[in-house]
Amino acid sequence: YQTALSNVCSDSYFCALGCIDNDKLEGFTARLCKKLLTKKGLGSGRQDVRQLTALTEHGCMTRTETLESYIDIYSMADEYYACAHLVIEAIAKEAVKRSFDIVLCPSHAFNNNIYEHLLIPELGVALISYSPLTELSVADAKPINLGRFYKKEQLTRLKTRLKLNKLTAASLADETYDTIKSAKAVHDDIEKYYIEAMSFDKLDDVCDKLIEEIRKR
């Protein structure tokens, strides 16, 4: 189900990718970069990858508590995912170039092949995506409507296909959540046997030795 979901979302992504007003989007991204990246960073330009949003037995969930330490949060509304990914990719590249350490958050729904969030801890800046799957709402987030960067006449020609994809993706997402929930129930049942058979003292010894090895290295 998750593979099918990814395929459907990817179809919408590539359809929309061909409908972007690239000059307009690039101009906006350049202005946003200038607004956000006003100085040289104190880091090394390190790029970490973290999963902030995931498909779970409780639905599509985002660890919003991670964002509580961020001052400037920008919520990018993008029904088709493509513009959001391009904006994140461009700003991430410029941030790294200016020595900021960043955190890139790939989309679970796309098998982690596109980015949906970007965090710049030093600046307290977060770019997050609002999509039909995430429906991510964060208090005091500054809204950015990326829908304006798609050429409407081109999207209109794909209207039926994109609408069908949206309905199919919602259905497949529900099936994914239900299947994960069923799998977790089986996992929890199996785990009862392992817990009863576990020697936690021996496990602690292994963990202590591993921690010591990591510290030495």
C-alpha positions as CSV (number, residue, x, y, z in Angstrom):
1,Y,0.0,0.0,0.0
2,Q,2.8,2.4,0.8
3,T,4.6,1.6,-2.5
4,A,1.3,2.3,-4.3
5,L,0.8,5.5,-2.4
6,S,4.3,6.6,-3.3
7,N,3.7,5.8,-7.0
8,V,0.5,7.9,-7.1
9,C,2.0,10.8,-5.2
10,S,5.0,10.7,-7.5
11,D,2.8,10.8,-10.5
12,S,1.2,14.0,-9.2
13,Y,4.6,15.4,-8.4
14,F,6.0,14.9,-11.9
15,C,2.8,16.2,-13.5
16,A,3.0,19.4,-11.4
17,L,6.8,19.6,-12.0
18,G,6.1,20.3,-15.7
19,C,3.6,23.1,-14.8
20,I,5.9,25.3,-12.7
21,D,6.6,28.8,-13.6
22,N,10.3,28.4,-13.0
23,D,11.3,32.0,-13.4
24,K,8.7,33.2,-10.9
25,L,9.6,30.4,-8.4
26,E,13.3,31.0,-8.7
27,G,12.8,34.8,-8.1
28,F,10.7,34.0,-5.0
29,T,13.3,31.5,-3.7
30,A,16.1,34.0,-4.2
31,R,14.2,36.7,-2.2
32,L,13.4,34.2,0.5
33,C,17.1,33.2,0.7
34,K,18.1,36.8,1.0
35,K,15.6,37.3,3.8
36,L,16.5,34.2,5.8
37,L,20.2,33.9,5.3
38,T,21.4,37.3,6.4
39,K,24.9,36.3,7.6
40,K,27.5,33.6,7.5
41,G,26.8,30.6,9.6
42,L,29.0,29.4,12.5
43,G,28.8,25.7,11.5
44,S,30.6,23.6,8.9
45,G,27.7,23.2,6.4
46,R,26.8,19.8,7.7
47,Q,23.7,18.2,6.3
48,D,21.8,15.8,8.6
49,V,18.8,13.8,7.5
50,R,16.0,13.3,10.0
51,Q,12.5,11.9,9.8
52,L,10.1,14.6,11.1
53,T,7.0,13.3,9.5
54,A,6.0,9.6,9.0
55,L,3.2,7.3,8.1
56,T,2.1,5.6,11.3
57,E,-0.8,3.5,12.7
58,H,-2.2,6.8,13.9
59,G,-2.1,8.4,10.5
60,C,0.5,10.8,9.0
61,M,2.2,12.3,12.1
62,T,4.7,15.1,12.5
63,R,6.8,15.5,15.7
64,T,5.7,19.2,16.0
65,E,7.4,19.4,19.5
66,T,10.7,19.5,17.6
67,L,9.5,22.9,16.1
68,E,8.9,24.4,19.5
69,S,12.5,25.7,19.7
70,Y,12.2,27.4,16.3
71,I,11.4,31.1,16.2
72,D,10.5,31.6,12.5
73,I,8.4,28.8,11.0
74,Y,7.2,29.0,7.4
75,S,4.3,26.8,6.4
76,M,4.5,26.1,2.6
77,A,1.1,25.0,1.2
78,D,1.7,22.8,-1.8
79,E,-1.0,20.4,-3.0
80,Y,1.4,18.8,-5.5
81,Y,4.7,18.7,-3.5
82,A,6.9,19.8,-6.3
83,C,7.4,23.5,-5.5
84,A,8.0,22.8,-1.8
85,H,10.8,20.3,-2.7
86,L,12.5,22.8,-5.0
87,V,12.3,25.6,-2.5
88,I,13.8,23.4,0.3
89,E,16.5,22.1,-2.0
90,A,17.6,25.6,-3.1
91,I,17.6,27.1,0.3
92,A,19.4,24.1,1.8
93,K,22.1,24.4,-0.9
94,E,22.6,28.1,-0.2
95,A,22.6,27.6,3.6
96,V,25.3,24.9,3.4
97,K,27.3,27.2,1.1
98,R,27.1,29.8,3.9
99,S,28.3,27.3,6.5
100,F,25.0,26.7,8.3
101,D,24.4,23.2,9.6
102,I,21.0,22.1,8.4
103,V,18.5,19.3,8.9
104,L,16.7,17.9,5.8
105,C,13.5,16.0,6.4
106,P,12.5,13.6,3.5
107,S,9.0,12.6,2.8
108,H,8.0,9.1,4.0
109,A,5.2,9.0,1.4
110,F,7.8,9.4,-1.4
111,N,10.1,6.7,-0.1
112,N,12.3,9.5,1.1
113,N,13.1,10.7,-2.4
114,I,11.9,14.3,-2.0
115,Y,12.2,16.8,0.9
116,E,9.2,18.2,2.7
117,H,10.8,20.1,5.7
118,L,14.0,22.0,6.3
119,L,15.4,23.1,9.7
120,I,18.2,25.6,10.2
121,P,18.8,25.4,14.0
122,E,21.4,28.2,14.3
123,L,18.9,30.7,12.8
124,G,15.8,29.2,14.5
125,V,14.3,28.9,11.0
126,A,12.0,26.0,9.9
127,L,10.4,25.5,6.5
128,I,7.6,23.0,6.7
129,S,5.2,21.6,4.1
130,Y,1.4,21.5,4.2
131,S,0.2,18.9,1.8
132,P,-2.9,16.7,1.4
133,L,-1.1,14.0,3.4
134,T,0.6,16.0,6.2
135,E,-2.2,18.6,6.7
136,L,0.4,20.1,9.0
137,S,-0.8,23.0,11.1
138,V,1.6,24.9,13.5
139,A,0.5,27.8,15.6
140,D,2.1,31.2,14.5
141,A,3.6,29.7,11.4
142,K,4.0,32.2,8.5
143,P,1.9,30.9,5.5
144,I,3.4,30.6,2.0
145,N,1.1,29.7,-0.8
146,L,3.2,27.8,-3.4
147,G,0.1,27.1,-5.5
148,R,0.7,30.5,-7.2
149,F,3.8,29.2,-8.9
150,Y,2.0,26.6,-11.0
151,K,0.7,27.6,-14.4
152,K,-3.1,27.3,-14.1
153,E,-3.8,26.6,-17.7
154,Q,-1.4,23.6,-17.7
155,L,-2.8,22.3,-14.4
156,T,-6.3,22.5,-15.9
157,R,-5.3,20.1,-18.7
158,L,-4.3,17.6,-16.0
159,K,-7.2,18.3,-13.7
160,T,-9.0,14.9,-14.0
161,R,-5.8,13.0,-13.5
162,L,-4.6,15.0,-10.5
163,K,-8.1,14.8,-8.9
164,L,-8.1,11.1,-9.3
165,N,-4.6,10.8,-7.9
166,K,-5.6,12.9,-4.8
167,L,-8.6,10.6,-4.1
168,T,-6.6,7.5,-4.7
169,A,-3.7,8.7,-2.5
170,A,-6.2,9.4,0.4
171,S,-7.6,5.9,0.1
172,L,-4.2,4.2,-0.1
173,A,-3.0,6.3,2.9
174,D,-5.9,5.0,5.0
175,E,-5.1,1.4,3.9
176,T,-1.4,2.0,4.8
177,Y,-2.3,3.3,8.3
178,D,-4.6,0.4,9.0
179,T,-2.1,-2.2,7.8
180,I,0.7,-0.7,10.0
181,K,-1.8,-0.8,12.9
182,S,-2.5,-4.5,12.3
183,A,1.2,-5.2,11.9
184,K,2.0,-3.5,15.2
185,A,-0.7,-5.5,17.0
186,V,1.0,-8.7,15.8
187,H,4.4,-7.3,16.7
188,D,3.2,-6.4,20.2
189,D,1.8,-9.9,20.7
190,I,5.1,-11.6,19.6
191,E,7.0,-9.2,21.8
192,K,5.4,-10.5,24.9
193,Y,7.2,-13.8,24.4
194,Y,10.5,-12.2,23.8
195,I,10.2,-9.9,26.9
196,E,9.6,-13.0,29.1
197,A,12.6,-14.7,27.7
198,M,14.9,-11.7,27.8
199,S,18.0,-11.4,30.1
200,F,18.1,-7.7,30.7
201,D,21.3,-7.9,32.7
202,K,23.2,-9.4,29.8
203,L,21.7,-6.8,27.4
204,D,22.9,-4.0,29.7
205,D,26.4,-5.5,29.7
206,V,26.4,-5.5,25.8
207,C,25.1,-1.9,25.8
208,D,27.7,-0.7,28.2
209,K,30.5,-2.3,26.2
210,L,29.2,-0.8,23.0
211,I,28.9,2.7,24.6
212,E,32.5,2.4,25.8
213,E,33.7,1.4,22.3
214,I,31.9,4.3,20.7
215,R,33.4,6.7,23.2
216,K,36.9,5.4,22.6
217,R,36.5,5.8,18.8
